Amino acid sequence: MTTSFWQDQKVIVTGGAGFLGRAVVRELEASGAGRVTSVDKDRYDLRQEAEVIRVYQENPATMVIHLAATVGGIGINREHPGSFFYDNLMMGVLTLEHARRAGVDKVVAIGTICAYPKFTPIPFKEDDLWNGYPEETNAPYGLAKKMLLVQAQAYRQEYGFNTVYLLPVNLYGPGDNFNPASSHVIPALIKKCIDAQESGDDHIVAWGDGSPTREFLYVDDAARGIVMAAEHYNDPDPVNLGSSNEISIKDLVELVVELTGFQGEIVWDTSKPNGQPRRKLDVSRARERFGFESQTDFREGLKRTIAWYRQQREMGA
């Protein structure tokens, strides 16, 4: 990162208190950003227009990194498709519109891998985004976040407004959400294994049949990619952020079991949905356009995540 670029920047990070947001704030501060303001739901409800207007009145900015989202795993997406759609759509529309009105120079909008069609050729290329409907269990969320791309490109065309759109793959790392009601697959599995160890259970239950594949990006790598794009990328084309390492859910469960030291059995609940069959990104555009490549080995990243979670439990957090 270039200190001379960042020292004059006044950056708003929506969702700055969240899992990815905290990592992005750290990366911005390390890059020498002149001012970084974390906007979180405790202070501002970004679904309400008056609240979004207040954000820009109280925090004049040259750049916005829009991370705020209502997110969760397959279970909570199935339970709350309406609120996931509404919350994410409204936050995106209002954040971008009022950034434009406030004279912000640039917005970095964070989409989701869930925006891709259910059946997308592997590896996922950004040009395939519109070639089908997303996987049903998280389609409302994925489509709401995809509207950020539509809005970004429309605003660029009509107003010359510089908004870029990034598509991070599934994230993991220390600080993740371990609440079983809303967590994603890695923290959910880690918690199941450690819970079972502590209670003496002889098995854990995993959803589906283990056949789907996923790609995971360590949260600090994702934050670095976002900040690199914020500095160097100014084109309308969407860009994947990923590690390009694909692993089956079966292999993932076995790896988490190994790294946590759980000795019991894995029971597959095939009544539960598998989700999208495969996920693996083509990450060449990020490398070519602004030089981003992931750096964290997956096994090492899992070890750090497990160690962090054990420490949190010991502290009673």
N, C-alpha and C positions, 0 to 999 in steps of 0.2 A: 504494500500500500504506500501511497505517496503522501507524506506529511503535509507538504505544501498545498495539496488539494484539500485535505481534510480540515486543516486548521481554520479555514473560513466557513466551514459548513455548520449550519444549525439543523440538526437532524431530529425529526420525530420518529420514534419507533412505536407503532401501535402494537399492542400485545407484548410490550417490552418486559413485562413481569412473567411471561410464560416461559416454557421450556426452551424453545428456539429464541425467543426474544431476549432472554438473559444472556445467551451466548452471543447474539448479535450486538447487544449493548457493550459487552466486554471487548469484542473485536473492534468496534468503532472507537472506543476509548483508547485501546492500544494503538490504533491508527492515528490518533491525535486529533480527532474531531473536535471542533471548537466548542460545540454544545450538543449534548445528547439528552433528549427528553423522552422518558418512557411514559407512554400513555396506556393505562390499563383500565379494566372495567370497574375497579373500585372508585375511580375518579370521574370517568366519562363513559357514558353508554353510547357507543358508536352506532347503535341502531336508531338513535334519535337525532334528527337533523339539528335541533337547537344545541345538542351536546357536541356535535361535530363542529359546528360553527364556533363554539366556545373553545374547543381545542386550538383552533388556529388563531383566535383572538388572544388567547393567553400564552401561546407558544409560537411566535413568529418563526418560520422555518424556511430553509432553502431546499430541503430534501425530506421526503417521507418514505420510510420503509414500512409497508403495510403487512404486518404479520397477524394481526388480530383475527381470530377465527373461533367458531364453535366447532370443536373437533372431538373425535373419539373412535373407538374400534367398531367392529361390525355390529355388536349387540346394541349399543346406544344409537347407532345410525338407523337401525331397524325400528327402534322404539320411538325415535323423534325425528323422522324425515322432514316433517313440516317446519319445525323450529330450526333444524340445521339449514334448510334451504333459506328461510326468511332471514335468520340472523346473519348468515354469511353474505347473502345478496345485498342486504341493506347496509352492512358495514362497508362493503366494497364500493358500492355506488356512491354513498355519501362521502366517504373518505376521499375518493378521487375527485368528485365534483367540487368539493369545497377546498381541496388543495389547489385545484385550478383557479378557483375564484380568489383564493388568498395570494396568488402569485408565486406559489412554490415552483422551483425550477425543475424538480425531477421527483417522480414517484417510482419506487421499486415495489411492484405488486407480487405477492407470493401466492402462487396457485397451489395445485395439488396433483399428485399422480393419479388420484381418483377421477380426474377429468378425462382420462384416456378412455377410448371404447373398451368394452368388456373383452372383445377379441381383437387384439392389436398385434400385428406382426412383431416378432422379437428380433432385435431389441426395439423398444418403443422409440420411434423417431418423431420429432415435433410436428412434422408435416402430416402425421397420421391422426392428429388430435380430433379432427372432425369426421372421421371415417366410420362412425358408428356410435351407438348409445353406451354410456358407462355401465359398469357392473351394477346390478339393480340394488344391492344392499346399501350402497353409498352414492347412488346416482344424484339424488337431490343436492347433497353436499358438493359433489364433484362439479355439477353443472352450475351451481351458484358461484363457485370459485372460478369457473371457466368464463363467466361473464366479466370478470376483471380483464381478461384478455380482449374481449369484444370492446369493452369500454375504453381500454388503453389505446387500441388501434383506431377506434372511432374518434377519440379526443386528439390523437396525433394528427389524423387526417383533417379534422375540422379546425382545431385550435392551435396545432403545432405544439401540443403539450407532450413533454418528454416523459412517458411512462414505459417502463420495461417490465416484462412478465417472466417469472421464473417458476419452474416446476420441480420442487424438491421431491425426491423419492422418500420412502418411509424412513423417519429419523429415529435415532436411539442415542442413549448416552446418560451420564450422570445428570440428575435433575429431572429425569423423565417423570411422567404421571404414572404412579403405581396404584391408583384407585381402580379396583377390579370392575367397577361399574362403567368406567369410561376409558380404561387404558388400552393401548395398542398391544400387539402380540408379544414383543420382547419383554416389556415390564410385566405383563400379565404372566408370562411363563416363569420369569425369575421369581416373582412373588409366590406362585403356586409351589415351586420347588422348595423355596426356603420355608414357607408355611408348613409344607408336608414334613420337612426335616424336623422342624421344631415341635410339631404335634405328634410325630411318630407314625404318620400315615404311610401305608405301603404302596400308594399309587397317586398319580396325578391324572387329571382329565384334560385332554387337549381337544380343541374343536376341529370338526371335519375329519378328513381321512389322511391328511399330511401331504397330499400330492401337489397342492399349489406351490408356486415359487414366489419369492420376494427378493427385493434388493434393498439394502439398508445403508444409510449414510450417517456417519457419526456427527453429532450435533455441532461440534466445533468446526468440522470440515464444512458443513452447510453454512454456518455463520460466515466463515471465511469466503466462501463462494458468493454469498449475497453481498458482502462488502466489496469484493472485487468487481462484481457487476455494477454496483452502485457507482463506483469510480470510473470504470472503463467501458461499460456497455451502454449504448444509446440507440439501439435498433428496435424496430417493431416486432421482430420475430421472437416467439417464445423460446425459452432455453431450459433444457433439462439440467438438473443438478443431481448427480448420483455417483455411485462408486463403481458401477458396471459389474459388480459381483452378485451373481444370482445363487440363491440357496433355497432348497425345498423346505416347507414347513416341518416335514418329518426330520430332516437333517438339522434344522434349527433347534427343534425340541431336544433332540439327542445331544446337541452341543451345549445347550443351556443346562441340561441334566448333568452332563460331565463337569462343566465349569462350576456349578453350584455344589457338586458332590452328592446330589440326591441319589439314593441307592434303590429306589422303588421302581414300580412298573409304570409305563405310559399307557393309558387307556384312551382310545380314540372314540369320541362321541360323534358318530357319523350323522346323527340327527341335526347337528349344527351345520351352518353353511360354511363352505370353503372360501367364499369370496372369489375375486378374480383369479382365473386359472394360472396365469403367469405374469410376472412383472420383472422386466429388465430393461434398463434405459440405454439408448445410444447417447453417450455423453460427449461426443466429438464436437458439437457446436460450442459448448461451454469452454472446452480446451482451445478451440480455434478463435473464438470471438474475444475471450478475455482471460485465457490462460489458466482456467481452473481445473485442477485434478484433485481427487480425494487423496488423503495421505494416511489415514488411520486403518491399520489392519483390523479386520472384523473380529477376530478372536481376541485381540488385545482390547478393542473397544468394549466387547462384552465383559471382559474381566474387570475393566474400570467401572462399568455400570453396576455389576454385581457387588463389587467392593464398596461403591458409594451407597448402594441400597442397604447393605448390611450395616454400614456405619450409621445410617439414618435410623434404622431399627434399634440399634444399641443406644442411640441418643434419645429414643422415644419420640422421634419426629413423625 
